[in-house]
Amino acid sequence: MSNAIMDLVDKANLKADVPKFEIGDTIDVHTKILEGNKERIQVFSGVVIARSGRGSQEMFTVRRIVGGEGVERKFPVHSPRIDKVEVKRSGVTRRAKLYFLRDRIGKAVRLKERRRV
């Protein structure tokens, strides 16, 4: 009974236009940044290494290399602060979490590209 009520509350907070992306995809996340009284869009590009949760609590983790250091950032899928998510390329993976990419550097970080039909 209580799960049904929680699902109704969750459904009200879900975005309708969430793009389909999977683990291993290279994406651009356009986030709204508030600076003083101005709002601008900042892009965070990287590889999706994890997804977790469900409903309005669903999150995804994006990893990229900046200045030789790995930077990871977690985003809520249904956040109003996320303007849009663009899929740049799809990677072939056989795992649900790509935490092994943290230990790799250089060309070893690359994933094979999935061919779209």
LINFENTA-V240230 format. One line per field, one symbol per residue. psi: psi as a letter, one per 40 degrees, with the letter a starting at -180 (. if undefined). A space follows every 10 residues. Layout:
psi=???
This chain:
psi=dddddddddd ddeiidfhih iiheihihhh ihhhhbeihi hhhhiahhei iiaibeehii hhhihhfeih hihhihdfie ehdihhhdih ihieidhfee edeiibeedi iihhhh.
